[in-house]
């Protein structure tokens, strides 16, 4: 069986809790990503998505002056372990309605796995099933 470690991307761009909305948005644009793990002293403390920037940041404070990652981040992050089976990771994504999982050990980021990664690696339907469930319940 395939493990998350075999399919994850291990080159993960990270941000810091004090980074501004502008910095987060510019980094997402430069890296062509829709989320950034937030780390403090090499430990995962949260995650910010492009949607968080808009809904929790800009929509509440149009100037975005002084708004930082730690103010809008999700601090309860669902993670996968590197040795987790891809089927289990897919189930986690489906159960929590998320499209990507941070792979971590002891709060240290090892990589990221997306539904696309799982779909490419998994001959079964689990990634496709998870995406279908996420799309059904997604509001946008």
N, C-alpha and C positions, 0 to 999 in steps of 0.2 A: 504494500500500500504506500501511496505517496504522502510525504510529510510536508508541512507548511514550509520548512526550511528549504526544501527542494524547489519551491515555486515562488518564494517571496523575492521582493526587490530589497537588496541590502544597502543600497545607497539612498538614505533617507535624509531629506532636508528638514532641519529642525529650527524652531524659533524659541525665544526666551520669554518668560512671563511679562517682562517689561516692554517688549516690542510694541510699537504703535500699530494702529490699524493700517496706516499707510505702508509701514515696513512689511507687515504681513501680506497685504495685497500685492505689493511690488514683488515680493519673493514668490508668491503663488504664480503671478504672471510670468516671471522670469523662468520658473521651473516647470510651467504648464501643469500645475497640480491644483487640486481643489481643497486641500487640507494641509495643515502643518501640525505635527506633534509639538507640544510645548515641553521643554526640558529645563530643569533647574539643577545645576551641578551634575549633569549627565543622567538625571533621573526623570522619567516621564511623570509629568504633573497634570497634563491635560492635552486637549486637542482643539484647534480652531479650524472651522471650515469656511469656505467662501460665503456660505449662507449665514454663518454666525456673524461675519463682518457686516453683512447687510442688515440682518434682522436684529441682532443684539447690539450692534455698534452704530452704524450710520442711521438707521431708522429712529434710534433713540436720541442721538446727538449728531445733528447734521454737520457740525463743524469737525467732529471727531477729535477735537483737541484734548489731549490727555487721556484718551481711551486706550487701554493697553490689552494685550492678549489675556492676561490673568483676569480681567474684568468680563470678558466675553467667552472664555474657553469653557469647554465641558470638562469637568475634572473627574467624572466617573467614566473612565475610558474602558471599553471592552477590548481585551487583548487576547492574543493567541500565543501559545508556546511554540518554539521552533519545531519541536518533535510531535506536535499535534497532527493528526491525520487530516487531510484536506476535507474529508467528508464532515468531520467535526467542526472545522473552521466554517464551512459552508452553513452548517446548522446554526452556529453562533450568529452569523451574519443575518440569517433568515429570522431567527428568534428576536434579534435586537434591531432589525430593520436598518442595517448598515451595509454600505457598499465596499468598505475596506476595513481591514483589521491591522492594528499595530502588533507586530510580533515582538514580545519582550520577555526578558528573564530578570527577575529581581528589579523591576522597574527600569531596566536598561534596554533601550531600543536596539533590536537586532535587525529589524526590517519591517516591511509592510506587504500585506497580501491583499489583492483586490479580487472582486468577483471575476474579472477577466483572467487573472492569473489562475484561478481555480478552474475556470471553464476550459482553458487551454490544456491544463494538466490532467483534468479529470474526465475519464471516458464515460463516467456515469452522468446522471442528470442533476446532481446536487447543486452545482453552481447555477444552472439554468433555472432550477426550481426556486432557489433562494432569490434570484433576480425577479422572477415572476411574482413571488410573494411581496417583495419590497415595492415593486411597481404598483401592485394592487392597493397597498396601504399608504403609498406616498401621496403627499399633498402638492407636490410641485416637482 
